[in-house]
Amino acid sequence: MKKRHPKDSFVSSTEFVLPNDTNTLNNLMGGRMMHFMDIVAAIAAQRHSHRIVVTASVDNLKFTKPIRLGSIVTISAKVTRSFNSSMEVHVRAEIEDHTRGIKETSNEAFFTFVAVDQNGRPIDVPEIEPETDEEWNLYHTALRRRQLRLLLAGRIKPEDASDLLSYLDAGN
Ligand SMILES: CC(C)(COP(=O)(O)OP(=O)(O)OC[C@H]1O[C@@H](n2cnc3c(N)ncnc32)[C@H](O)[C@@H]1OP(=O)(O)O)[C@@H](O)C(=O)NCCC(=O)NCCS
């Protein structure tokens, strides 16, 4: 299978936060943001694999800043690394402050998607070839994030998490 670059999977979607999306504090509801992020991440995984994908897990979902009613939020996603049938996708949401002309990160997460065939069985996906320094960094650190999530999910044993263990042994 032909290798693909992270930029080939890039997705960006802009949302306007309306009253139906907010809680009683007039901030965007967490579940609504999770929905936005899941859709954008799924499209990135689909663009990388050219397959049907399903969400397998979500890690490190951060809610750093409340998002006020009327805000404009851009959610973007890119595949960081593919393994066999699974792909890790980095998702970031940014609030646009048009009065100051800046964007601030409000949310971030790592989603894992699995490419499946018509019967829902996992199927291999293309490898990825990072290009920028940030993409290489996300690519290298993806292995230990995978080992941590599979360890916590009870799918691998500690002795199979060598990259994670060497990272922890190094005092990180
Ligand atoms: C995700 C799913 C296809 C995995 O099926 P499975 O029978 O466990 O398949 P396997 O054991 O062969 O694992 C397949 C891949 O899933 C990954 N995986 C399974 N569980 C995982 C988890 N909790 N976190 C991260 N990756 C996971 C495995 O590491 C493996 O990756 P690899 O092929 O790159 O090595 C299956 O659990 C499923 O269909 N889940 C429901 C998905 C869903 O409905 N999502 C919401 C709607 S889109």
The ligand as an SDF file (V2000), in Angstrom:
LIG
                    3D

 48 50  0  0  0  0  0  0  0  0999 V2000
  -12.6000   -1.4540   17.3180 C   0  0  0  0  0  0  0  0  0  0  0  0
  -12.9580   -2.9000   16.9710 C   0  0  0  0  0  0  0  0  0  0  0  0
  -13.2100   -3.0350   15.4750 C   0  0  0  0  0  0  0  0  0  0  0  0
  -11.7210   -3.7570   17.3440 C   0  0  0  0  0  0  0  0  0  0  0  0
  -12.1010   -5.0850   17.1290 O   0  0  0  0  0  0  0  0  0  0  0  0
  -11.2720   -6.3050   17.7500 P   0  0  0  0  0  0  0  0  0  0  0  0
  -12.0040   -7.5390   17.5120 O   0  0  0  0  0  0  0  0  0  0  0  0
  -10.8490   -5.9660   19.1330 O   0  0  0  0  0  0  0  0  0  0  0  0
  -10.0480   -6.3300   16.7810 O   0  0  0  0  0  0  0  0  0  0  0  0
   -8.5120   -6.6320   17.0280 P   0  0  0  0  0  0  0  0  0  0  0  0
   -8.2180   -7.2690   18.3510 O   0  0  0  0  0  0  0  0  0  0  0  0
   -8.0520   -7.3120   15.7820 O   0  0  0  0  0  0  0  0  0  0  0  0
   -7.8780   -5.1530   17.0620 O   0  0  0  0  0  0  0  0  0  0  0  0
   -7.9370   -4.3530   15.9160 C   0  0  0  0  0  0  0  0  0  0  0  0
   -7.2510   -3.0620   16.2100 C   0  0  0  0  0  0  0  0  0  0  0  0
   -8.0250   -2.3420   17.1550 O   0  0  0  0  0  0  0  0  0  0  0  0
   -7.1590   -1.8190   18.1470 C   0  0  0  0  0  0  0  0  0  0  0  0
   -7.9150   -1.6500   19.3690 N   0  0  0  0  0  0  0  0  0  0  0  0
   -8.8140   -2.4810   19.9030 C   0  0  0  0  0  0  0  0  0  0  0  0
   -9.2810   -1.9820   21.0570 N   0  0  0  0  0  0  0  0  0  0  0  0
   -8.6760   -0.8010   21.2350 C   0  0  0  0  0  0  0  0  0  0  0  0
   -8.7360    0.2060   22.2530 C   0  0  0  0  0  0  0  0  0  0  0  0
   -9.5130    0.0980   23.3230 N   0  0  0  0  0  0  0  0  0  0  0  0
   -7.9630    1.3060   22.1060 N   0  0  0  0  0  0  0  0  0  0  0  0
   -7.1610    1.4450   21.0300 C   0  0  0  0  0  0  0  0  0  0  0  0
   -7.0640    0.5240   20.0400 N   0  0  0  0  0  0  0  0  0  0  0  0
   -7.8110   -0.5730   20.1550 C   0  0  0  0  0  0  0  0  0  0  0  0
   -6.0940   -2.8990   18.2880 C   0  0  0  0  0  0  0  0  0  0  0  0
   -4.9280   -2.4010   18.9130 O   0  0  0  0  0  0  0  0  0  0  0  0
   -5.8540   -3.2500   16.8290 C   0  0  0  0  0  0  0  0  0  0  0  0
   -4.9890   -2.2880   16.2430 O   0  0  0  0  0  0  0  0  0  0  0  0
   -3.8890   -2.7170   15.1200 P   0  0  0  0  0  0  0  0  0  0  0  0
   -4.6220   -3.5540   14.1020 O   0  0  0  0  0  0  0  0  0  0  0  0
   -3.4140   -1.4340   14.5460 O   0  0  0  0  0  0  0  0  0  0  0  0
   -2.8230   -3.4840   15.8280 O   0  0  0  0  0  0  0  0  0  0  0  0
  -14.1950   -3.4340   17.7750 C   0  0  0  0  0  0  0  0  0  0  0  0
  -13.8870   -3.4090   19.1510 O   0  0  0  0  0  0  0  0  0  0  0  0
  -15.4270   -2.6060   17.5140 C   0  0  0  0  0  0  0  0  0  0  0  0
  -16.0860   -2.7560   16.4980 O   0  0  0  0  0  0  0  0  0  0  0  0
  -15.7600   -1.7150   18.4680 N   0  0  0  0  0  0  0  0  0  0  0  0
  -16.9420   -0.8740   18.3400 C   0  0  0  0  0  0  0  0  0  0  0  0
  -16.5880    0.3770   17.5350 C   0  0  0  0  0  0  0  0  0  0  0  0
  -17.7300    1.3370   17.5120 C   0  0  0  0  0  0  0  0  0  0  0  0
  -18.8730    0.9320   17.3920 O   0  0  0  0  0  0  0  0  0  0  0  0
  -17.4090    2.6380   17.6240 N   0  0  0  0  0  0  0  0  0  0  0  0
  -18.4110    3.6660   17.7270 C   0  0  0  0  0  0  0  0  0  0  0  0
  -19.1230    3.9360   16.4570 C   0  0  0  0  0  0  0  0  0  0  0  0
  -18.0960    4.4200   15.1360 S   0  0  0  0  0  0  0  0  0  0  0  0
  1  2  1  0
  2  3  1  0
  2  4  1  0
  2 36  1  0
  4  5  1  0
  5  6  1  0
  6  7  2  0
  6  8  1  0
  6  9  1  0
  9 10  1  0
 10 11  2  0
 10 12  1  0
 10 13  1  0
 13 14  1  0
 14 15  1  0
 15 16  1  0
 15 30  1  0
 16 17  1  0
 17 18  1  0
 17 28  1  0
 18 19  1  0
 18 27  1  0
 19 20  2  0
 20 21  1  0
 21 22  1  0
 21 27  2  0
 22 23  1  0
 22 24  2  0
 24 25  1  0
 25 26  2  0
 26 27  1  0
 28 29  1  0
 28 30  1  0
 30 31  1  0
 31 32  1  0
 32 33  2  0
 32 34  1  0
 32 35  1  0
 36 37  1  0
 36 38  1  0
 38 39  2  0
 38 40  1  0
 40 41  1  0
 41 42  1  0
 42 43  1  0
 43 44  2  0
 43 45  1  0
 45 46  1  0
 46 47  1  0
 47 48  1  0
M  END
$$$$
